[in-house]
Amino acid sequence: MLIHDHFKPRPTDIIVATSPKCGTTWLRSLVFSIINRASFDFSDHPLRKANPQDLVPFFEAIIHKDGSTSFVDGIPSPRLLSTHLPYSLFPTRMTDDTSACRSVYICRDPKDVFVSKWHFTNKLRPKELPPLSLEETFCWCLELEL
């Protein structure tokens, strides 16, 4: 995995880790606001003009296939990054060494995640198709897990 091979955590790094549909965008906004609370006035705060996805990049999108970490290496400290990777897949240099970096994790009731996925899926469905029922979505989610 590219992150295992190429990512070098810094002690000031903060990793926002969530499962999909568990409040990732909300948590990114919150952590970004806390980290930068003294850097911006409300009137010129970056979150007023940019999406949290633009301000807190995903691990999965920033390490290039050629192993280049130049984008990540160029982010000034404290680097704020996000991931949907489970903790068990984090590189050991991020989890074994307590000074390597910090992680912020959020979890959500699985029933709420399911309903969120159902709404999200129906929102993305083409208008000419009927909405998925809860039952169809449940079966689809079970197939993904197996």
CNS distance restraints for C-alpha pairs under 8 A (distance, minus, plus):
assign (resid   1 and name CA) (resid   5 and name CA) 6.46 0.50 0.50
assign (resid   2 and name CA) (resid   6 and name CA) 5.86 0.50 0.50
assign (resid   2 and name CA) (resid   7 and name CA) 7.58 0.50 0.50
assign (resid   2 and name CA) (resid  63 and name CA) 6.66 0.50 0.50
assign (resid   2 and name CA) (resid  64 and name CA) 7.80 0.50 0.50
assign (resid   2 and name CA) (resid  65 and name CA) 7.21 0.50 0.50
assign (resid   2 and name CA) (resid  67 and name CA) 6.30 0.50 0.50
assign (resid   3 and name CA) (resid   7 and name CA) 5.03 0.50 0.50
assign (resid   3 and name CA) (resid  59 and name CA) 7.59 0.50 0.50
assign (resid   3 and name CA) (resid  63 and name CA) 6.82 0.50 0.50
assign (resid   3 and name CA) (resid  91 and name CA) 7.09 0.50 0.50
assign (resid   4 and name CA) (resid  90 and name CA) 7.42 0.50 0.50
assign (resid   4 and name CA) (resid  91 and name CA) 4.98 0.50 0.50
assign (resid   5 and name CA) (resid  67 and name CA) 7.74 0.50 0.50
assign (resid   6 and name CA) (resid  63 and name CA) 7.87 0.50 0.50
assign (resid   6 and name CA) (resid  67 and name CA) 6.12 0.50 0.50
assign (resid   6 and name CA) (resid  68 and name CA) 7.51 0.50 0.50
assign (resid   6 and name CA) (resid  69 and name CA) 6.77 0.50 0.50
assign (resid   7 and name CA) (resid  63 and name CA) 7.87 0.50 0.50
assign (resid   7 and name CA) (resid  69 and name CA) 6.87 0.50 0.50
assign (resid   9 and name CA) (resid  13 and name CA) 6.51 0.50 0.50
assign (resid   9 and name CA) (resid  93 and name CA) 7.59 0.50 0.50
assign (resid   9 and name CA) (resid  94 and name CA) 6.48 0.50 0.50
assign (resid   9 and name CA) (resid 100 and name CA) 5.74 0.50 0.50
assign (resid   9 and name CA) (resid 101 and name CA) 6.08 0.50 0.50
assign (resid  10 and name CA) (resid 100 and name CA) 5.65 0.50 0.50
assign (resid  10 and name CA) (resid 101 and name CA) 5.77 0.50 0.50
assign (resid  11 and name CA) (resid  99 and name CA) 5.36 0.50 0.50
assign (resid  11 and name CA) (resid 100 and name CA) 4.69 0.50 0.50
assign (resid  11 and name CA) (resid 101 and name CA) 4.50 0.50 0.50
assign (resid  11 and name CA) (resid 102 and name CA) 7.39 0.50 0.50
assign (resid  12 and name CA) (resid  77 and name CA) 6.26 0.50 0.50
assign (resid  12 and name CA) (resid  78 and name CA) 4.97 0.50 0.50
assign (resid  12 and name CA) (resid  79 and name CA) 6.85 0.50 0.50
assign (resid  12 and name CA) (resid 100 and name CA) 7.98 0.50 0.50
assign (resid  12 and name CA) (resid 101 and name CA) 5.95 0.50 0.50
assign (resid  12 and name CA) (resid 102 and name CA) 7.38 0.50 0.50
assign (resid  13 and name CA) (resid  77 and name CA) 6.96 0.50 0.50
assign (resid  13 and name CA) (resid  78 and name CA) 5.37 0.50 0.50
assign (resid  13 and name CA) (resid  79 and name CA) 4.80 0.50 0.50
assign (resid  13 and name CA) (resid  80 and name CA) 6.09 0.50 0.50
assign (resid  13 and name CA) (resid  81 and name CA) 7.67 0.50 0.50
assign (resid  13 and name CA) (resid 100 and name CA) 7.87 0.50 0.50
assign (resid  13 and name CA) (resid 101 and name CA) 4.94 0.50 0.50
assign (resid  13 and name CA) (resid 102 and name CA) 6.16 0.50 0.50
assign (resid  14 and name CA) (resid  78 and name CA) 7.12 0.50 0.50
assign (resid  14 and name CA) (resid  79 and name CA) 6.23 0.50 0.50
assign (resid  14 and name CA) (resid  80 and name CA) 4.97 0.50 0.50
assign (resid  14 and name CA) (resid  81 and name CA) 6.34 0.50 0.50
assign (resid  14 and name CA) (resid 101 and name CA) 6.13 0.50 0.50
assign (resid  14 and name CA) (resid 102 and name CA) 4.87 0.50 0.50
assign (resid  14 and name CA) (resid 103 and name CA) 5.55 0.50 0.50
assign (resid  14 and name CA) (resid 104 and name CA) 7.15 0.50 0.50
assign (resid  15 and name CA) (resid  80 and name CA) 6.08 0.50 0.50
assign (resid  15 and name CA) (resid  81 and name CA) 4.96 0.50 0.50
assign (resid  15 and name CA) (resid  82 and name CA) 5.49 0.50 0.50
assign (resid  15 and name CA) (resid  83 and name CA) 7.28 0.50 0.50
assign (resid  15 and name CA) (resid 101 and name CA) 7.57 0.50 0.50
assign (resid  15 and name CA) (resid 102 and name CA) 6.19 0.50 0.50
assign (resid  15 and name CA) (resid 103 and name CA) 4.57 0.50 0.50
assign (resid  15 and name CA) (resid 104 and name CA) 6.04 0.50 0.50
assign (resid  16 and name CA) (resid  24 and name CA) 7.90 0.50 0.50
assign (resid  16 and name CA) (resid  27 and name CA) 7.40 0.50 0.50
assign (resid  16 and name CA) (resid  28 and name CA) 6.82 0.50 0.50
assign (resid  16 and name CA) (resid  80 and name CA) 7.48 0.50 0.50
assign (resid  16 and name CA) (resid  81 and name CA) 6.12 0.50 0.50
assign (resid  16 and name CA) (resid  82 and name CA) 4.53 0.50 0.50
assign (resid  16 and name CA) (resid  83 and name CA) 6.31 0.50 0.50
assign (resid  16 and name CA) (resid 103 and name CA) 5.93 0.50 0.50
assign (resid  16 and name CA) (resid 104 and name CA) 4.83 0.50 0.50
assign (resid  16 and name CA) (resid 105 and name CA) 6.05 0.50 0.50
assign (resid  17 and name CA) (resid  24 and name CA) 7.78 0.50 0.50
assign (resid  17 and name CA) (resid  82 and name CA) 5.85 0.50 0.50
assign (resid  17 and name CA) (resid  83 and name CA) 5.02 0.50 0.50
assign (resid  17 and name CA) (resid  84 and name CA) 5.82 0.50 0.50
assign (resid  17 and name CA) (resid  85 and name CA) 7.00 0.50 0.50
assign (resid  17 and name CA) (resid  86 and name CA) 7.52 0.50 0.50
assign (resid  17 and name CA) (resid  87 and name CA) 7.84 0.50 0.50
assign (resid  17 and name CA) (resid 103 and name CA) 6.92 0.50 0.50
assign (resid  17 and name CA) (resid 104 and name CA) 6.04 0.50 0.50
assign (resid  17 and name CA) (resid 105 and name CA) 4.84 0.50 0.50
assign (resid  17 and name CA) (resid 106 and name CA) 6.81 0.50 0.50
assign (resid  18 and name CA) (resid  22 and name CA) 6.30 0.50 0.50
assign (resid  18 and name CA) (resid  23 and name CA) 7.42 0.50 0.50
assign (resid  18 and name CA) (resid  24 and name CA) 5.97 0.50 0.50
assign (resid  18 and name CA) (resid  83 and name CA) 6.57 0.50 0.50
assign (resid  18 and name CA) (resid  84 and name CA) 5.21 0.50 0.50
assign (resid  18 and name CA) (resid  85 and name CA) 7.55 0.50 0.50
assign (resid  18 and name CA) (resid  86 and name CA) 7.75 0.50 0.50
assign (resid  18 and name CA) (resid 105 and name CA) 5.89 0.50 0.50
assign (resid  18 and name CA) (resid 106 and name CA) 5.54 0.50 0.50
assign (resid  18 and name CA) (resid 107 and name CA) 6.55 0.50 0.50
assign (resid  19 and name CA) (resid  24 and name CA) 7.72 0.50 0.50
assign (resid  19 and name CA) (resid  84 and name CA) 5.15 0.50 0.50
assign (resid  19 and name CA) (resid  85 and name CA) 7.43 0.50 0.50
assign (resid  19 and name CA) (resid  86 and name CA) 7.47 0.50 0.50
assign (resid  19 and name CA) (resid 107 and name CA) 7.13 0.50 0.50
assign (resid  20 and name CA) (resid  24 and name CA) 7.15 0.50 0.50
assign (resid  20 and name CA) (resid  84 and name CA) 6.37 0.50 0.50
assign (resid  21 and name CA) (resid 113 and name CA) 5.82 0.50 0.50
assign (resid  21 and name CA) (resid 116 and name CA) 6.33 0.50 0.50
assign (resid  21 and name CA) (resid 117 and name CA) 6.47 0.50 0.50
assign (resid  22 and name CA) (resid 106 and name CA) 7.19 0.50 0.50
assign (resid  22 and name CA) (resid 107 and name CA) 6.21 0.50 0.50
assign (resid  22 and name CA) (resid 108 and name CA) 5.49 0.50 0.50
assign (resid  22 and name CA) (resid 113 and name CA) 6.20 0.50 0.50
assign (resid  23 and name CA) (resid  27 and name CA) 6.01 0.50 0.50
assign (resid  23 and name CA) (resid 106 and name CA) 7.55 0.50 0.50
assign (resid  23 and name CA) (resid 108 and name CA) 7.92 0.50 0.50
assign (resid  24 and name CA) (resid  28 and name CA) 6.04 0.50 0.50
assign (resid  25 and name CA) (resid  29 and name CA) 6.23 0.50 0.50
assign (resid  25 and name CA) (resid  52 and name CA) 6.15 0.50 0.50
assign (resid  25 and name CA) (resid  53 and name CA) 6.94 0.50 0.50
assign (resid  26 and name CA) (resid  30 and name CA) 6.23 0.50 0.50
assign (resid  27 and name CA) (resid  31 and name CA) 6.08 0.50 0.50
assign (resid  27 and name CA) (resid 106 and name CA) 7.84 0.50 0.50
assign (resid  28 and name CA) (resid  32 and name CA) 5.93 0.50 0.50
assign (resid  28 and name CA) (resid  52 and name CA) 6.00 0.50 0.50
assign (resid  28 and name CA) (resid  53 and name CA) 7.67 0.50 0.50
assign (resid  28 and name CA) (resid  56 and name CA) 6.43 0.50 0.50
assign (resid  28 and name CA) (resid  82 and name CA) 7.49 0.50 0.50
assign (resid  29 and name CA) (resid  33 and name CA) 6.04 0.50 0.50
assign (resid  29 and name CA) (resid  47 and name CA) 7.36 0.50 0.50
assign (resid  29 and name CA) (resid  52 and name CA) 5.56 0.50 0.50
assign (resid  30 and name CA) (resid  34 and name CA) 6.26 0.50 0.50
assign (resid  31 and name CA) (resid  35 and name CA) 6.09 0.50 0.50
assign (resid  32 and name CA) (resid  36 and name CA) 6.05 0.50 0.50
assign (resid  32 and name CA) (resid  55 and name CA) 7.80 0.50 0.50
assign (resid  32 and name CA) (resid  56 and name CA) 7.48 0.50 0.50
assign (resid  32 and name CA) (resid  80 and name CA) 7.41 0.50 0.50
assign (resid  33 and name CA) (resid  37 and name CA) 5.49 0.50 0.50
assign (resid  36 and name CA) (resid  40 and name CA) 6.81 0.50 0.50
assign (resid  40 and name CA) (resid  44 and name CA) 6.32 0.50 0.50
assign (resid  40 and name CA) (resid  45 and name CA) 5.34 0.50 0.50
assign (resid  40 and name CA) (resid  46 and name CA) 7.93 0.50 0.50
assign (resid  41 and name CA) (resid  45 and name CA) 5.87 0.50 0.50
assign (resid  43 and name CA) (resid  48 and name CA) 7.98 0.50 0.50
assign (resid  44 and name CA) (resid  48 and name CA) 7.23 0.50 0.50
assign (resid  45 and name CA) (resid  49 and name CA) 7.49 0.50 0.50
assign (resid  46 and name CA) (resid  50 and name CA) 5.81 0.50 0.50
assign (resid  47 and name CA) (resid  51 and name CA) 6.34 0.50 0.50
assign (resid  47 and name CA) (resid  52 and name CA) 6.69 0.50 0.50
assign (resid  50 and name CA) (resid  54 and name CA) 6.47 0.50 0.50
assign (resid  50 and name CA) (resid  55 and name CA) 7.16 0.50 0.50
assign (resid  51 and name CA) (resid  55 and name CA) 6.76 0.50 0.50
assign (resid  52 and name CA) (resid  56 and name CA) 5.89 0.50 0.50
assign (resid  53 and name CA) (resid  57 and name CA) 5.95 0.50 0.50
assign (resid  53 and name CA) (resid  58 and name CA) 7.72 0.50 0.50
assign (resid  56 and name CA) (resid  80 and name CA) 5.82 0.50 0.50
assign (resid  56 and name CA) (resid  81 and name CA) 5.34 0.50 0.50
assign (resid  56 and name CA) (resid  82 and name CA) 6.27 0.50 0.50
assign (resid  57 and name CA) (resid  61 and name CA) 7.30 0.50 0.50
assign (resid  57 and name CA) (resid  62 and name CA) 7.13 0.50 0.50
assign (resid  57 and name CA) (resid  80 and name CA) 7.64 0.50 0.50
assign (resid  57 and name CA) (resid  81 and name CA) 5.39 0.50 0.50
assign (resid  57 and name CA) (resid  82 and name CA) 5.91 0.50 0.50
assign (resid  58 and name CA) (resid  62 and name CA) 6.52 0.50 0.50
assign (resid  58 and name CA) (resid  81 and name CA) 5.93 0.50 0.50
assign (resid  58 and name CA) (resid  82 and name CA) 4.57 0.50 0.50
assign (resid  58 and name CA) (resid  83 and name CA) 5.30 0.50 0.50
assign (resid  59 and name CA) (resid  63 and name CA) 6.60 0.50 0.50
assign (resid  59 and name CA) (resid  81 and name CA) 6.46 0.50 0.50
assign (resid  59 and name CA) (resid  82 and name CA) 5.99 0.50 0.50
assign (resid  59 and name CA) (resid  83 and name CA) 5.53 0.50 0.50
assign (resid  60 and name CA) (resid  83 and name CA) 6.79 0.50 0.50
assign (resid  62 and name CA) (resid  69 and name CA) 7.23 0.50 0.50
assign (resid  62 and name CA) (resid  71 and name CA) 6.69 0.50 0.50
assign (resid  62 and name CA) (resid  72 and name CA) 6.76 0.50 0.50
assign (resid  63 and name CA) (resid  67 and name CA) 6.38 0.50 0.50
assign (resid  63 and name CA) (resid  68 and name CA) 6.14 0.50 0.50
assign (resid  63 and name CA) (resid  69 and name CA) 5.45 0.50 0.50
assign (resid  63 and name CA) (resid  71 and name CA) 7.86 0.50 0.50
assign (resid  63 and name CA) (resid  72 and name CA) 7.61 0.50 0.50
assign (resid  64 and name CA) (resid  68 and name CA) 5.34 0.50 0.50
assign (resid  64 and name CA) (resid  69 and name CA) 6.90 0.50 0.50
assign (resid  69 and name CA) (resid  73 and name CA) 5.92 0.50 0.50
assign (resid  70 and name CA) (resid  74 and name CA) 5.96 0.50 0.50
assign (resid  71 and name CA) (resid  75 and name CA) 6.74 0.50 0.50
assign (resid  75 and name CA) (resid  79 and name CA) 6.10 0.50 0.50
assign (resid  85 and name CA) (resid  89 and name CA) 6.33 0.50 0.50
assign (resid  85 and name CA) (resid  90 and name CA) 7.17 0.50 0.50
assign (resid  86 and name CA) (resid  90 and name CA) 7.08 0.50 0.50
assign (resid  90 and name CA) (resid  94 and name CA) 6.50 0.50 0.50
assign (resid  90 and name CA) (resid  95 and name CA) 6.90 0.50 0.50
assign (resid  91 and name CA) (resid  95 and name CA) 6.81 0.50 0.50
assign (resid  92 and name CA) (resid  96 and name CA) 5.47 0.50 0.50
assign (resid  92 and name CA) (resid  97 and name CA) 7.85 0.50 0.50
assign (resid  93 and name CA) (resid  97 and name CA) 6.02 0.50 0.50
assign (resid  93 and name CA) (resid 100 and name CA) 6.75 0.50 0.50
assign (resid  94 and name CA) (resid  98 and name CA) 7.87 0.50 0.50
assign (resid  94 and name CA) (resid 100 and name CA) 5.47 0.50 0.50
assign (resid  94 and name CA) (resid 101 and name CA) 6.25 0.50 0.50
assign (resid  95 and name CA) (resid 100 and name CA) 7.48 0.50 0.50
assign (resid 108 and name CA) (resid 112 and name CA) 6.87 0.50 0.50
assign (resid 108 and name CA) (resid 113 and name CA) 6.56 0.50 0.50
assign (resid 109 and name CA) (resid 113 and name CA) 6.40 0.50 0.50
assign (resid 110 and name CA) (resid 114 and name CA) 6.12 0.50 0.50
assign (resid 111 and name CA) (resid 115 and name CA) 6.39 0.50 0.50
assign (resid 112 and name CA) (resid 116 and name CA) 6.09 0.50 0.50
assign (resid 113 and name CA) (resid 117 and name CA) 6.09 0.50 0.50
assign (resid 114 and name CA) (resid 118 and name CA) 6.15 0.50 0.50
assign (resid 114 and name CA) (resid 138 and name CA) 7.74 0.50 0.50
assign (resid 115 and name CA) (resid 119 and name CA) 6.27 0.50 0.50
assign (resid 116 and name CA) (resid 120 and name CA) 6.05 0.50 0.50
assign (resid 117 and name CA) (resid 121 and name CA) 5.90 0.50 0.50
assign (resid 118 and name CA) (resid 122 and name CA) 6.21 0.50 0.50
assign (resid 118 and name CA) (resid 132 and name CA) 7.69 0.50 0.50
assign (resid 118 and name CA) (resid 134 and name CA) 6.92 0.50 0.50
assign (resid 118 and name CA) (resid 137 and name CA) 6.24 0.50 0.50
assign (resid 119 and name CA) (resid 123 and name CA) 6.10 0.50 0.50
assign (resid 120 and name CA) (resid 124 and name CA) 6.41 0.50 0.50
assign (resid 121 and name CA) (resid 125 and name CA) 6.22 0.50 0.50
assign (resid 121 and name CA) (resid 132 and name CA) 7.98 0.50 0.50
assign (resid 122 and name CA) (resid 131 and name CA) 5.58 0.50 0.50
assign (resid 122 and name CA) (resid 132 and name CA) 6.32 0.50 0.50
assign (resid 125 and name CA) (resid 129 and name CA) 6.83 0.50 0.50
assign (resid 125 and name CA) (resid 131 and name CA) 7.27 0.50 0.50
assign (resid 132 and name CA) (resid 136 and name CA) 6.01 0.50 0.50
assign (resid 132 and name CA) (resid 137 and name CA) 6.29 0.50 0.50
assign (resid 133 and name CA) (resid 137 and name CA) 6.23 0.50 0.50
assign (resid 134 and name CA) (resid 138 and name CA) 6.02 0.50 0.50
assign (resid 135 and name CA) (resid 139 and name CA) 6.30 0.50 0.50
assign (resid 136 and name CA) (resid 140 and name CA) 6.13 0.50 0.50
assign (resid 137 and name CA) (resid 141 and name CA) 6.07 0.50 0.50
assign (resid 138 and name CA) (resid 142 and name CA) 6.25 0.50 0.50
assign (resid 139 and name CA) (resid 143 and name CA) 6.31 0.50 0.50
assign (resid 140 and name CA) (resid 144 and name CA) 6.44 0.50 0.50
assign (resid 141 and name CA) (resid 145 and name CA) 6.38 0.50 0.50
assign (resid 142 and name CA) (resid 146 and name CA) 6.35 0.50 0.50
